[in-house]
């Protein structure tokens, strides 16, 4: 019997500890508390006017089957938003269902967070500058706007400077315009860069170290790297089925870093015109 219990507990702990992917986000209140953000510091949680820094940022960890955990960044790193006995606090690490929530998508970037475990059926709620666990979903008082810390796309005319990055919507991949002039994709988990996936240098272009390289999503549909002297270094038209050919002038192009770790340029109609 004891061995069965231990096996059961090990399975539960394995399920709780599994992170499918993660995103760095802020949670912004809606309704009467619009403009305020879920915040953490000094082992407490509250509503803060606007995003001030890492105290308003969380890593949203996908734990599978619609379950998520909210890990703090900044000075509270390693702590999780926890619930029990109708209270909210910050817990060191994930201990069990007290640190898990069901993420209900409510259209667009709007979400509601339902507690699990002994608090199941209660929602993370906000009103009158306070937060608590509400019995059932009532309305905007239980709604939050989920906003990613980093962009996942560049619109036509936008630039990614050396050292800047895009992060895929699922938080699994990161695109970095490096200071060595290379544009690179890496695996990304819990805010940490992982293994190399793809790089522009694979086209055999030679770069030199410098801090003024920039990536531009051009209006002609080309994705290009330029150096500090505004000299062309690399372009998307050097790769793929349109190798060596510039695209016809078009407006509304956008570069996306997909959830599968691919770069994709789409036109105004959403049609892909280039994939790395």
C-alpha positions as CSV (number, residue, x, y, z in Angstrom):
1,X,0.0,0.0,0.0
2,X,2.8,2.4,0.9
3,X,4.5,1.7,-2.4
4,X,1.3,2.5,-4.3
5,X,1.0,5.8,-2.4
6,X,4.5,6.7,-3.2
7,X,4.0,5.9,-6.9
8,X,0.8,8.0,-7.0
9,X,2.6,10.9,-5.4
10,X,5.5,10.7,-7.8
11,X,3.1,10.7,-10.7
12,X,1.3,13.8,-9.3
13,X,4.6,15.6,-8.7
14,X,5.8,14.8,-12.2
15,X,2.6,16.3,-13.7
16,X,2.9,19.4,-11.5
17,X,6.6,20.0,-12.4
18,X,6.2,19.6,-16.1
19,X,6.4,22.9,-18.0
20,X,5.4,22.7,-21.7
21,X,6.4,26.3,-22.5
22,X,6.5,29.7,-20.8
23,X,5.9,33.3,-21.6
24,X,7.0,36.5,-19.9
25,X,3.8,38.5,-19.3
26,X,2.1,41.1,-17.3
27,X,-1.6,40.8,-16.2
28,X,-3.6,44.0,-16.5
29,X,-6.9,44.5,-14.7
30,X,-10.0,45.4,-16.6
31,X,-13.3,47.0,-15.5
32,X,-13.0,49.6,-12.8
33,X,-9.4,48.8,-12.1
34,X,-8.3,49.4,-15.7
35,X,-4.7,50.6,-15.8
36,X,-3.6,48.7,-12.8
37,X,-1.3,45.6,-13.0
38,X,-0.9,42.5,-10.9
39,X,2.3,43.2,-8.9
40,X,4.7,41.4,-6.5
41,X,7.4,42.5,-4.0
42,X,8.4,41.9,-0.4
43,X,6.5,38.6,-0.4
44,X,3.2,40.3,-1.2
45,X,0.9,40.8,-4.2
46,X,-1.2,43.9,-5.0
47,X,-2.5,46.1,-7.9
48,X,0.1,48.6,-9.2
49,X,-0.6,51.6,-11.3
50,X,1.1,50.6,-14.6
51,X,4.1,48.5,-15.3
52,X,7.1,49.8,-13.3
53,X,9.5,47.0,-13.9
54,X,10.0,43.3,-13.2
55,X,7.7,43.6,-10.2
56,X,4.8,43.5,-12.6
57,X,6.2,40.7,-14.7
58,X,5.5,37.0,-14.4
59,X,6.5,33.9,-16.3
60,X,3.3,32.2,-17.4
61,X,4.2,28.5,-17.3
62,X,2.1,26.1,-19.3
63,X,1.6,23.0,-17.2
64,X,-0.6,21.2,-19.7
65,X,-4.4,20.5,-19.9
66,X,-5.2,24.2,-19.6
67,X,-3.3,24.6,-16.3
68,X,-0.7,27.3,-15.7
69,X,1.6,28.6,-13.0
70,X,2.6,32.2,-12.4
71,X,6.3,32.5,-11.5
72,X,7.6,35.9,-10.4
73,X,10.5,37.8,-11.9
74,X,12.7,40.4,-10.3
75,X,13.4,40.2,-6.5
76,X,10.8,37.5,-6.0
77,X,12.2,35.2,-8.6
78,X,11.6,31.5,-7.7
79,X,8.2,32.4,-6.0
80,X,4.8,31.6,-7.4
81,X,1.4,33.1,-7.1
82,X,-0.4,30.7,-4.7
83,X,-3.9,30.2,-3.2
84,X,-5.4,28.4,-0.3
85,X,-7.9,29.1,2.5
86,X,-9.4,31.9,0.4
87,X,-6.0,33.8,0.5
88,X,-3.4,34.8,-2.1
89,X,0.4,34.9,-1.4
90,X,3.8,34.1,-2.9
91,X,5.0,30.5,-2.4
92,X,8.6,29.3,-2.8
93,X,8.4,26.9,-5.8
94,X,5.5,24.8,-7.0
95,X,4.4,22.6,-4.1
96,X,1.2,21.3,-5.7
97,X,-2.2,22.5,-7.0
98,X,-2.1,25.5,-4.7
99,X,0.2,27.1,-7.2
100,X,-1.8,26.0,-10.3
101,X,-4.6,27.8,-12.1
102,X,-6.9,27.1,-15.0
103,X,-6.4,29.7,-17.8
104,X,-9.8,30.5,-19.4
105,X,-9.4,32.5,-22.6
106,X,-12.1,35.1,-23.0
107,X,-11.3,36.5,-26.5
108,X,-8.4,38.5,-27.7
109,X,-5.8,38.8,-24.9
110,X,-8.4,38.6,-22.2
111,X,-8.2,35.8,-19.7
112,X,-9.6,34.6,-16.4
113,X,-7.7,32.5,-13.8
114,X,-9.5,29.8,-11.9
115,X,-7.9,28.3,-8.8
116,X,-7.3,24.5,-8.6
117,X,-7.1,22.2,-5.5
118,X,-9.2,23.2,-2.5
119,X,-10.1,26.6,-4.1
120,X,-11.4,25.1,-7.3
121,X,-14.3,27.2,-8.7
122,X,-12.8,30.5,-7.3
123,X,-11.3,33.1,-9.6
124,X,-8.6,35.7,-9.2
125,X,-10.6,38.9,-8.8
126,X,-10.0,42.6,-8.5
127,X,-12.0,45.7,-7.3
128,X,-11.5,48.7,-5.1
129,X,-7.7,48.4,-5.4
130,X,-7.8,44.9,-3.8
131,X,-7.5,41.3,-5.0
132,X,-9.2,38.1,-3.7
133,X,-10.7,34.8,-4.7
134,X,-14.2,35.2,-6.1
135,X,-16.8,32.4,-6.1
136,X,-17.4,31.8,-9.8
137,X,-16.9,34.1,-12.8
138,X,-19.0,37.3,-12.4
139,X,-17.6,39.6,-15.1
140,X,-14.9,42.2,-15.7
141,X,-13.8,41.9,-12.0
142,X,-12.4,38.5,-12.9
143,X,-11.0,39.5,-16.3
144,X,-7.3,40.3,-17.0
145,X,-5.5,41.4,-20.1
146,X,-2.5,39.2,-20.8
147,X,0.4,41.2,-22.4
148,X,3.6,39.7,-23.5
149,X,6.8,41.4,-22.4
150,X,8.4,41.0,-25.8
151,X,6.9,41.5,-29.3
152,X,6.7,38.4,-31.6
153,X,6.5,40.5,-34.9
154,X,7.9,43.4,-36.8
155,X,5.6,45.6,-38.9
156,X,6.8,47.2,-42.2
157,X,9.2,50.0,-41.4
158,X,10.0,48.7,-37.9
159,X,13.6,48.0,-36.8
160,X,15.3,45.5,-34.4
161,X,18.5,47.1,-33.1
162,X,21.6,45.1,-32.0
163,X,20.8,43.4,-28.7
164,X,17.0,43.6,-29.2
165,X,14.8,40.5,-29.7
166,X,11.5,39.0,-30.6
167,X,9.9,36.1,-28.6
168,X,7.4,33.7,-30.1
169,X,3.9,33.8,-28.7
170,X,4.3,30.5,-26.9
171,X,7.6,31.7,-25.3
172,X,9.6,28.7,-26.8
173,X,11.8,30.6,-29.3
174,X,13.8,33.9,-29.3
175,X,15.1,35.9,-32.3
176,X,18.1,38.1,-31.5
177,X,19.7,40.8,-33.6
178,X,23.2,40.1,-32.3
179,X,26.0,42.6,-31.9
180,X,28.2,40.5,-34.3
181,X,25.8,41.2,-37.1
182,X,24.1,37.8,-37.1
183,X,20.4,37.4,-36.9
184,X,19.8,34.2,-34.8
185,X,17.0,32.0,-33.5
186,X,17.5,30.1,-30.3
187,X,15.3,27.8,-28.1
188,X,14.0,29.8,-25.1
189,X,12.7,28.6,-21.8
190,X,11.8,30.5,-18.6
191,X,13.6,33.6,-19.8
192,X,16.8,31.7,-20.6
193,X,18.3,31.3,-24.0
194,X,19.0,27.7,-25.1
195,X,20.4,25.9,-28.1
196,X,20.9,27.5,-31.5
197,X,18.2,26.9,-34.1
198,X,19.0,29.2,-37.2
199,X,21.3,32.0,-38.1
200,X,21.7,34.4,-41.1
201,X,25.4,33.7,-41.2
202,X,24.6,30.4,-42.7
203,X,24.4,32.3,-46.0
204,X,28.2,32.7,-45.7
205,X,28.1,36.4,-45.2
206,X,31.1,37.7,-43.2
207,X,30.3,40.1,-40.3
208,X,32.5,42.1,-37.9
209,X,31.8,42.8,-34.3
210,X,29.8,46.0,-33.7
211,X,26.9,47.4,-31.8
212,X,25.2,49.3,-34.6
213,X,23.8,46.5,-36.8
214,X,20.1,46.7,-37.3
215,X,17.4,44.5,-38.8
216,X,14.7,46.3,-40.9
217,X,11.4,44.9,-42.1
218,X,11.2,46.9,-45.3
219,X,8.1,48.1,-47.2
220,X,9.2,46.2,-50.3
221,X,8.8,42.9,-48.4
222,X,12.4,42.3,-47.8
223,X,14.0,41.7,-44.4
224,X,17.4,43.2,-44.3
225,X,20.4,43.7,-42.1
226,X,22.5,46.9,-42.3
227,X,25.7,48.0,-40.5
228,X,26.5,51.3,-38.8
229,X,27.5,52.8,-42.2
230,X,24.1,51.9,-43.6
231,X,25.7,49.2,-45.8
232,X,23.6,46.2,-46.7
233,X,24.8,43.0,-45.1
234,X,22.1,40.4,-45.5
235,X,18.6,40.1,-47.0
236,X,15.8,37.5,-47.0
237,X,15.7,37.6,-50.8
238,X,19.1,35.8,-50.6
239,X,17.3,32.7,-49.4
240,X,14.3,30.6,-50.4
241,X,12.4,30.3,-53.7
242,X,12.9,33.9,-54.6
243,X,16.7,33.8,-54.1
244,X,18.4,36.7,-55.8
245,X,15.1,38.5,-56.6
246,X,13.7,41.5,-54.8
247,X,10.0,41.5,-54.0
248,X,7.5,43.8,-55.7
249,X,6.8,47.0,-53.7
250,X,4.0,46.2,-51.2
251,X,2.7,47.8,-48.0
252,X,1.6,46.1,-44.9
253,X,4.3,43.4,-44.7
254,X,5.0,41.9,-41.4
255,X,7.8,39.6,-40.0
256,X,6.6,36.9,-37.5
257,X,8.5,34.6,-35.2
258,X,6.2,31.5,-35.2
259,X,5.5,29.1,-32.4
260,X,7.6,26.5,-34.3
261,X,10.7,28.6,-34.3
262,X,10.4,29.8,-38.0
263,X,10.7,33.3,-39.4
264,X,7.8,34.2,-41.7
265,X,7.2,37.3,-43.8
266,X,3.5,37.8,-44.6
267,X,1.9,40.4,-46.8
268,X,-1.2,42.5,-45.9
269,X,-3.5,39.7,-46.9
270,X,-1.7,37.3,-44.5
271,X,-0.1,35.3,-47.3
272,X,3.5,34.1,-46.6
273,X,6.0,35.5,-49.1
274,X,9.1,34.2,-47.3
275,X,10.0,31.5,-44.7
276,X,13.5,30.9,-43.5
